[in-house]
Amino acid sequence: MAPKTARARRLGIALRAHREAAGLTLEAAADEINSTRSTLSRYENAQTLVTPATVRALLTLYRARAEEVEAAVTLAKDARKPGWWVSYSYLLDRRTIDFIALEAEASAIANFEPSVVPGLLQTADYIRAVMRGGPHTLSDEQVEQRVQVRLDRQQRLAGDEPPIFDAIIDEGALLRPVGDEGVMAAQLHHLLKMIELPNITVQVIPLVAGYHRGTRGSLHMLEFPDPEDPIIASVETVAGQMILDRPGDLRTCTKIMEHLRSVALSPAESREQLVRTLEGRNR
């Protein structure tokens, strides 16, 4: 089963919209192309990649305009191109692969973390310490493979056309030891270096803010360059990343993220807090 990339999701939305505009049910459309209702449903929900030929057959059936057919066929071809994460499919669970595939296409990423430094801003040694302290017992080789996955994810931040990345970190994550003192000091130095990039903003929620709406867990929100692609939210559970795309869930997540920004220090104040935290560790 292919990961739900933004392109695959966009194609599924287009197929559903054209079918409904044509006044056809899933059953009726499936009968016309000698398929099944469940297969078409999987296409529309981006659970199964659809071939360009099938896209052409469906949109011809739906009497879509020629330019709409060609755009959808091109999208189907693009959606089938493997991403860099495919080589790690054996290593990661399906939910994590789905999230990485979406993150790789996002034009804006917002991430709140209550317990650790955001993954996209972690150093290799910090990642190793996190992996060794996780819920699963991993061999050294498995740890190193996961370190490489996370480092590969980070490359976009400093690459061509990088996404905007807004990170909100609870102060507790900066104070909690992960690895030894050298690891933590290097991690704080790395954060100070990364916030110099024009596309990266870090805000710290101070402990004096007390209990807040993000205390229960991490939250990601992804936006995409195509305005027709819906915003995606993701929360981390014991079972891995859980992707949320229902309107009600997205409204709730948006409100939570707005609240977190409001109780966090400004970017300038957050930089000062990072410096103070680093100086405190050096004493």
The 8 nearest C-alpha neighbors of each residue, nearest first, counted from 0:
[[1, 47, 2, 46, 48, 93, 3, 45],
 [0, 2, 47, 48, 3, 46, 97, 45],
 [3, 1, 97, 4, 96, 100, 0, 93],
 [4, 2, 97, 45, 7, 8, 1, 5],
 [3, 5, 101, 7, 100, 6, 2, 8],
 [4, 6, 8, 7, 101, 9, 3, 104],
 [7, 5, 9, 4, 8, 78, 10, 74],
 [6, 8, 10, 4, 78, 9, 5, 45],
 [7, 9, 5, 11, 45, 6, 10, 12],
 [10, 8, 6, 12, 11, 7, 228, 5],
 [11, 9, 13, 7, 12, 8, 6, 14],
 [10, 43, 12, 8, 14, 13, 9, 45],
 [11, 13, 9, 15, 10, 14, 43, 16],
 [14, 12, 10, 16, 11, 15, 17, 9],
 [15, 13, 11, 17, 12, 16, 43, 18],
 [14, 16, 18, 12, 13, 17, 43, 19],
 [15, 17, 13, 19, 18, 14, 20, 12],
 [16, 18, 20, 14, 19, 15, 13, 61],
 [19, 17, 21, 15, 20, 16, 23, 61],
 [18, 20, 22, 16, 21, 17, 23, 15],
 [21, 19, 17, 22, 18, 16, 23, 61],
 [22, 20, 18, 19, 61, 23, 17, 62],
 [21, 23, 19, 20, 18, 24, 61, 17],
 [24, 22, 21, 18, 19, 27, 28, 25],
 [23, 25, 27, 26, 28, 22, 19, 18],
 [24, 26, 28, 36, 27, 29, 23, 39],
 [27, 25, 36, 29, 24, 28, 30, 35],
 [28, 26, 24, 30, 29, 25, 23, 31],
 [27, 29, 31, 25, 30, 26, 23, 24],
 [30, 28, 34, 35, 26, 31, 27, 32],
 [29, 31, 33, 27, 28, 32, 34, 26],
 [32, 30, 28, 29, 33, 27, 34, 60],
 [31, 33, 29, 34, 30, 28, 56, 57],
 [34, 32, 30, 31, 29, 35, 28, 27],
 [33, 35, 29, 32, 30, 38, 36, 39],
 [36, 34, 29, 38, 37, 39, 30, 26],
 [35, 37, 26, 25, 39, 38, 29, 40],
 [38, 36, 40, 35, 39, 41, 25, 34],
 [39, 37, 41, 35, 40, 36, 42, 34],
 [40, 38, 42, 36, 41, 37, 43, 35],
 [39, 41, 37, 43, 42, 38, 36, 44],
 [40, 42, 46, 44, 38, 39, 47, 43],
 [43, 41, 39, 45, 40, 47, 44, 11],
 [42, 44, 11, 40, 41, 45, 15, 14],
 [43, 45, 41, 46, 42, 11, 40, 8],
 [46, 44, 42, 8, 47, 7, 43, 11],
 [45, 47, 41, 44, 42, 3, 48, 0],
 [48, 46, 42, 41, 45, 0, 49, 1],
 [47, 49, 42, 1, 45, 50, 46, 79],
 [48, 50, 42, 47, 53, 51, 75, 54],
 [49, 51, 53, 52, 54, 75, 48, 76],
 [50, 52, 72, 54, 75, 53, 76, 55],
 [53, 51, 55, 50, 54, 56, 72, 49],
 [54, 52, 56, 50, 55, 51, 57, 49],
 [53, 55, 51, 57, 52, 56, 72, 58],
 [54, 56, 52, 53, 58, 57, 59, 68],
 [57, 55, 53, 59, 54, 58, 60, 52],
 [58, 56, 60, 54, 59, 55, 53, 61],
 [59, 57, 61, 60, 55, 63, 56, 68],
 [60, 58, 62, 56, 61, 57, 55, 63],
 [59, 61, 57, 58, 62, 56, 63, 31],
 [60, 62, 58, 59, 21, 63, 18, 17],
 [63, 61, 59, 60, 58, 64, 21, 17],
 [62, 64, 58, 61, 59, 67, 68, 65],
 [63, 65, 67, 66, 68, 62, 58, 59],
 [66, 64, 68, 67, 69, 63, 59, 70],
 [65, 67, 69, 68, 64, 70, 63, 71],
 [68, 66, 70, 64, 65, 69, 71, 63],
 [67, 69, 65, 71, 66, 70, 58, 72],
 [68, 70, 72, 66, 71, 67, 73, 65],
 [71, 69, 67, 73, 68, 72, 66, 74],
 [70, 72, 74, 68, 73, 69, 67, 75],
 [73, 71, 75, 51, 69, 74, 70, 54],
 [74, 72, 76, 70, 75, 71, 69, 77],
 [73, 75, 71, 77, 72, 76, 78, 70],
 [76, 74, 72, 78, 51, 73, 77, 71],
 [77, 75, 73, 79, 74, 78, 51, 72],
 [76, 78, 74, 79, 80, 75, 73, 6],
 [79, 77, 75, 7, 6, 76, 80, 74],
 [78, 80, 77, 76, 81, 75, 48, 50],
 [79, 81, 77, 78, 82, 76, 75, 83],
 [82, 80, 79, 85, 83, 78, 84, 77],
 [83, 81, 84, 85, 80, 100, 86, 103],
 [84, 82, 85, 86, 81, 87, 151, 100],
 [83, 85, 82, 87, 86, 88, 96, 100],
 [86, 84, 88, 87, 83, 82, 81, 96],
 [85, 87, 84, 88, 83, 89, 82, 90],
 [88, 86, 90, 85, 84, 89, 91, 148],
 [87, 89, 85, 90, 91, 86, 84, 96],
 [90, 88, 87, 91, 86, 92, 85, 93],
 [89, 91, 87, 88, 92, 145, 144, 141],
 [92, 90, 88, 89, 95, 96, 87, 93],
 [91, 93, 95, 94, 96, 90, 88, 239],
 [92, 94, 96, 95, 97, 91, 2, 88],
 [95, 93, 97, 96, 240, 92, 98, 239],
 [94, 96, 98, 97, 93, 92, 240, 99],
 [95, 97, 93, 99, 98, 94, 100, 92],
 [98, 96, 2, 94, 100, 95, 3, 99],
 [97, 99, 95, 101, 100, 96, 102, 94],
 [98, 100, 102, 96, 101, 97, 103, 95],
 [101, 99, 97, 4, 103, 98, 102, 96],
 [100, 102, 4, 98, 103, 99, 104, 5],
 [101, 103, 99, 105, 104, 100, 98, 221],
 [102, 104, 100, 101, 105, 99, 152, 155],
 [105, 103, 102, 101, 106, 5, 223, 100],
 [106, 104, 223, 102, 222, 107, 103, 221],
 [105, 107, 162, 223, 224, 222, 163, 104],
 [108, 106, 163, 222, 162, 105, 221, 164],
 [109, 107, 164, 221, 220, 163, 165, 110],
 [108, 110, 165, 220, 219, 166, 164, 221],
 [111, 109, 219, 166, 218, 167, 165, 108],
 [110, 112, 167, 218, 217, 168, 166, 219],
 [111, 113, 217, 168, 114, 117, 115, 169],
 [114, 112, 169, 172, 168, 214, 217, 216],
 [115, 113, 172, 112, 171, 169, 116, 175],
 [116, 114, 172, 112, 117, 113, 173, 168],
 [115, 117, 172, 121, 118, 112, 120, 168],
 [118, 116, 120, 119, 112, 115, 121, 110],
 [117, 119, 121, 120, 116, 149, 126, 115],
 [118, 120, 153, 117, 121, 152, 149, 150],
 [121, 119, 118, 117, 190, 122, 116, 153],
 [122, 120, 118, 119, 125, 126, 116, 117],
 [121, 123, 125, 124, 186, 126, 120, 189],
 [122, 124, 126, 125, 127, 146, 121, 150],
 [125, 123, 127, 126, 122, 182, 128, 178],
 [124, 126, 128, 122, 127, 123, 121, 182],
 [127, 125, 129, 123, 124, 128, 146, 130],
 [128, 126, 124, 130, 125, 129, 131, 123],
 [127, 129, 125, 131, 178, 126, 130, 177],
 [130, 128, 126, 132, 127, 131, 133, 125],
 [131, 129, 133, 127, 132, 128, 126, 142],
 [132, 130, 128, 129, 133, 127, 137, 142],
 [131, 133, 129, 130, 128, 134, 135, 136],
 [132, 134, 130, 135, 131, 129, 136, 128],
 [133, 135, 132, 136, 130, 237, 131, 137],
 [136, 134, 133, 137, 131, 132, 130, 138],
 [135, 137, 134, 138, 131, 133, 132, 130],
 [138, 136, 141, 135, 142, 139, 131, 130],
 [137, 139, 141, 140, 142, 136, 143, 131],
 [138, 140, 142, 141, 143, 137, 144, 131],
 [139, 141, 143, 138, 142, 144, 137, 145],
 [142, 140, 144, 138, 143, 139, 137, 145],
 [141, 143, 139, 145, 140, 144, 137, 146],
 [144, 142, 146, 140, 145, 141, 139, 147],
 [145, 143, 141, 147, 146, 142, 140, 148],
 [146, 144, 148, 142, 147, 143, 141, 149],
 [145, 147, 143, 149, 144, 148, 126, 142],
 [146, 148, 150, 144, 145, 149, 151, 143],
 [149, 147, 145, 151, 146, 150, 152, 144],
 [148, 150, 152, 146, 151, 147, 153, 145],
 [149, 151, 147, 153, 152, 148, 146, 154],
 [152, 150, 148, 149, 153, 154, 147, 155],
 [151, 153, 149, 150, 154, 148, 155, 119],
 [154, 152, 150, 119, 151, 155, 156, 149],
 [153, 155, 151, 156, 152, 157, 158, 150],
 [156, 154, 158, 161, 157, 153, 152, 162],
 [157, 155, 161, 154, 158, 153, 162, 198],
 [156, 158, 155, 154, 161, 159, 196, 153],
 [159, 157, 155, 161, 156, 154, 160, 162],
 [158, 160, 161, 157, 155, 156, 162, 154],
 [161, 159, 158, 162, 155, 157, 156, 106],
 [162, 160, 156, 155, 159, 158, 157, 163],
 [163, 161, 106, 107, 164, 156, 105, 160],
 [162, 164, 107, 198, 108, 199, 106, 161],
 [163, 165, 108, 199, 109, 107, 162, 198],
 [166, 164, 109, 200, 199, 201, 108, 110],
 [167, 165, 201, 110, 109, 111, 200, 202],
 [166, 168, 111, 202, 203, 201, 110, 112],
 [169, 167, 203, 112, 111, 113, 204, 170],
 [168, 170, 204, 113, 171, 172, 203, 112],
 [171, 169, 205, 173, 172, 204, 206, 203],
 [170, 172, 174, 169, 173, 175, 114, 206],
 [171, 173, 114, 115, 175, 170, 174, 169],
 [174, 172, 170, 171, 175, 116, 115, 169],
 [173, 175, 171, 172, 176, 170, 276, 183],
 [174, 176, 172, 173, 171, 177, 114, 115],
 [177, 175, 178, 174, 183, 179, 180, 173],
 [178, 176, 128, 175, 183, 179, 125, 129],
 [177, 179, 128, 182, 176, 125, 183, 180],
 [178, 180, 182, 181, 177, 183, 176, 184],
 [181, 179, 183, 182, 184, 178, 176, 280],
 [180, 182, 184, 179, 183, 185, 178, 186],
 [181, 183, 185, 179, 180, 184, 178, 125],
 [182, 184, 186, 180, 185, 181, 187, 177],
 [183, 185, 181, 187, 186, 182, 180, 188],
 [186, 184, 188, 182, 183, 187, 181, 189],
 [187, 185, 183, 189, 184, 188, 122, 182],
 [186, 188, 190, 184, 189, 185, 183, 277],
 [189, 187, 185, 191, 186, 190, 184, 192],
 [188, 190, 186, 192, 187, 191, 193, 185],
 [191, 189, 187, 193, 192, 188, 194, 186],
 [190, 192, 188, 189, 194, 193, 187, 195],
 [191, 193, 189, 190, 195, 194, 188, 196],
 [192, 194, 190, 195, 191, 196, 189, 199],
 [195, 193, 196, 199, 191, 192, 200, 190],
 [194, 196, 193, 192, 197, 191, 199, 200],
 [195, 197, 194, 198, 199, 193, 192, 157],
 [198, 196, 199, 195, 194, 200, 163, 193],
 [197, 199, 163, 196, 164, 200, 162, 161],
 [200, 198, 164, 194, 196, 197, 165, 163],
 [201, 199, 165, 194, 166, 164, 266, 202],
 [200, 202, 166, 167, 266, 165, 194, 203],
 [203, 201, 167, 266, 269, 264, 263, 265],
 [202, 204, 168, 269, 263, 264, 169, 167],
 [203, 205, 263, 169, 170, 264, 168, 262],
 [206, 204, 170, 207, 208, 203, 169, 263],
 [205, 207, 208, 209, 170, 204, 171, 169],
 [206, 208, 209, 205, 204, 210, 170, 262],
 [209, 207, 206, 205, 262, 210, 204, 211],
 [210, 208, 207, 206, 211, 205, 204, 214],
 [209, 211, 214, 208, 212, 213, 206, 207],
 [212, 210, 213, 214, 209, 208, 259, 262],
 [211, 213, 214, 255, 210, 259, 215, 258],
 [212, 214, 215, 211, 216, 259, 255, 113],
 [213, 215, 211, 212, 216, 113, 210, 217],
 [216, 214, 213, 212, 217, 113, 211, 210],
 [217, 215, 214, 213, 113, 218, 112, 235],
 [216, 218, 112, 111, 234, 235, 113, 219],
 [217, 219, 234, 111, 110, 233, 216, 220],
 [220, 218, 110, 233, 232, 109, 234, 111],
 [219, 221, 232, 109, 231, 108, 233, 110],
 [222, 220, 108, 231, 230, 105, 107, 232],
 [223, 221, 230, 107, 105, 106, 108, 231],
 [222, 224, 105, 106, 225, 228, 107, 104],
 [225, 223, 106, 226, 105, 222, 228, 104],
 [224, 226, 227, 228, 223, 222, 229, 9],
 [227, 225, 228, 224, 223, 229, 222, 230],
 [228, 226, 225, 229, 9, 223, 224, 12],
 [227, 229, 226, 225, 9, 223, 230, 5],
 [230, 228, 227, 231, 222, 226, 223, 244],
 [229, 231, 222, 221, 228, 232, 220, 223],
 [232, 230, 221, 244, 220, 243, 229, 222],
 [233, 231, 220, 243, 219, 242, 221, 249],
 [234, 232, 242, 219, 241, 243, 218, 240],
 [233, 235, 218, 241, 240, 217, 219, 236],
 [234, 236, 240, 239, 217, 241, 233, 237],
 [235, 237, 239, 238, 240, 234, 241, 216],
 [236, 238, 239, 235, 240, 134, 241, 234],
 [239, 237, 236, 240, 235, 241, 94, 92],
 [240, 238, 236, 237, 235, 94, 241, 95],
 [239, 241, 235, 94, 95, 234, 236, 233],
 [240, 242, 234, 233, 235, 239, 243, 94],
 [241, 243, 233, 232, 240, 244, 234, 231],
 [244, 242, 232, 233, 245, 231, 248, 241],
 [243, 245, 231, 249, 246, 232, 242, 248],
 [244, 246, 248, 247, 243, 249, 250, 231],
 [247, 245, 249, 248, 250, 244, 251, 243],
 [248, 246, 250, 249, 245, 251, 244, 252],
 [247, 249, 251, 245, 250, 246, 252, 243],
 [250, 248, 252, 246, 251, 247, 253, 245],
 [251, 249, 253, 247, 248, 252, 246, 254],
 [250, 252, 248, 254, 249, 253, 255, 247],
 [253, 251, 249, 255, 254, 250, 256, 248],
 [252, 254, 250, 256, 255, 251, 249, 257],
 [255, 253, 257, 251, 252, 256, 258, 250],
 [254, 256, 252, 258, 253, 257, 259, 212],
 [257, 255, 259, 253, 258, 254, 252, 260],
 [258, 256, 254, 260, 255, 259, 253, 261],
 [257, 259, 261, 255, 256, 260, 254, 262],
 [260, 258, 256, 261, 262, 257, 263, 255],
 [259, 261, 263, 257, 258, 262, 256, 167],
 [260, 262, 258, 259, 263, 257, 264, 256],
 [263, 261, 259, 260, 204, 258, 208, 264],
 [264, 262, 204, 260, 203, 261, 202, 259],
 [263, 265, 269, 203, 268, 202, 204, 266],
 [264, 266, 268, 267, 269, 202, 263, 203],
 [267, 265, 269, 202, 268, 201, 270, 264],
 [268, 266, 270, 269, 265, 271, 264, 202],
 [269, 267, 271, 265, 270, 266, 264, 272],
 [270, 268, 272, 266, 203, 202, 271, 267],
 [271, 269, 273, 267, 272, 268, 266, 274],
 [270, 272, 268, 274, 269, 273, 275, 267],
 [273, 271, 269, 275, 270, 274, 276, 268],
 [272, 274, 270, 276, 271, 275, 277, 269],
 [273, 275, 271, 277, 272, 276, 278, 270],
 [276, 274, 278, 272, 277, 273, 279, 271],
 [275, 277, 279, 273, 274, 278, 272, 280],
 [276, 278, 274, 280, 279, 275, 273, 187],
 [279, 277, 275, 281, 280, 276, 274, 282],
 [278, 280, 276, 277, 281, 282, 275, 274],
 [281, 279, 277, 278, 282, 276, 184, 180],
 [280, 282, 278, 279, 277, 184, 276, 180],
 [281, 279, 280, 278, 277, 276, 275, 180]]
